[in-house]
Amino acid sequence: MDDKNWVSVHRSGSPIEAEIVKQMLETNGIEAVLLNQHDSSYQTFGSAEVYVPKESEQIALKLIEDVEL
């Protein structure tokens, strides 16, 4: 991540769910990155988080709230 102030807007135990959220945000014009912290050997341990620039936080949270996962 570059020098933008990034904030986490979604955390999930499922990397697939987090990727869906990331793609949805990008489709709506919001830059997003996924940080996957799942253990490579045991996929049941860890989480995946979606980050957006601070200035996009409120819009991203509203979009996520409007989507049923």
C-alpha positions as CSV (number, residue, x, y, z in Angstrom):
1,M,0.0,0.0,0.0
2,D,1.3,3.5,-0.8
3,D,1.2,6.6,1.4
4,K,-2.6,6.9,1.4
5,N,-4.3,6.5,4.8
6,W,-5.9,3.1,4.4
7,V,-8.6,1.9,6.7
8,S,-10.2,-1.6,7.1
9,V,-13.8,-1.6,6.0
10,H,-14.5,-5.4,6.0
11,R,-13.1,-8.4,7.8
12,S,-14.1,-12.0,7.0
13,G,-13.0,-15.5,7.9
14,S,-13.6,-16.3,4.2
15,P,-11.1,-15.0,1.7
16,I,-13.7,-15.6,-1.0
17,E,-16.2,-13.3,0.7
18,A,-13.5,-10.6,1.2
19,E,-12.6,-10.8,-2.5
20,I,-16.2,-10.4,-3.5
21,V,-16.4,-7.3,-1.3
22,K,-13.2,-5.9,-2.8
23,Q,-14.5,-6.5,-6.4
24,M,-17.8,-4.9,-5.6
25,L,-16.1,-1.8,-4.2
26,E,-13.8,-1.6,-7.3
27,T,-16.8,-1.9,-9.6
28,N,-18.3,1.1,-7.8
29,G,-15.1,3.1,-8.4
30,I,-13.5,2.7,-5.0
31,E,-9.9,1.7,-4.8
32,A,-9.6,-1.4,-2.5
33,V,-6.9,-3.9,-1.5
34,L,-7.2,-7.3,0.1
35,L,-5.0,-8.4,3.0
36,N,-5.3,-12.1,3.4
37,Q,-3.9,-13.3,6.7
38,H,-5.0,-16.9,6.4
39,D,-2.5,-19.6,7.4
40,S,-1.2,-21.2,4.3
41,S,-1.4,-24.7,5.8
42,Y,-4.7,-24.4,7.7
43,Q,-7.2,-22.2,5.9
44,T,-9.5,-22.2,8.9
45,F,-7.1,-19.9,10.8
46,G,-6.8,-16.2,10.1
47,S,-8.9,-13.6,8.4
48,A,-9.0,-11.5,5.2
49,E,-9.5,-7.8,5.4
50,V,-10.5,-5.2,2.8
51,Y,-8.9,-1.8,3.0
52,V,-9.8,1.4,1.2
53,P,-8.3,5.0,1.3
54,K,-9.6,6.9,4.3
55,E,-11.5,9.4,2.1
56,S,-13.6,6.5,0.6
57,E,-14.4,4.9,4.0
58,Q,-18.0,6.1,4.4
59,I,-19.0,5.4,0.9
60,A,-17.4,1.9,1.1
61,L,-19.2,1.1,4.4
62,K,-22.5,2.2,3.0
63,L,-22.1,0.0,-0.1
64,I,-21.1,-3.0,2.0
65,E,-24.1,-2.4,4.3
66,D,-26.4,-2.4,1.3
67,V,-25.2,-5.8,0.0
68,E,-26.3,-9.0,1.6
69,L,-23.4,-11.4,2.0
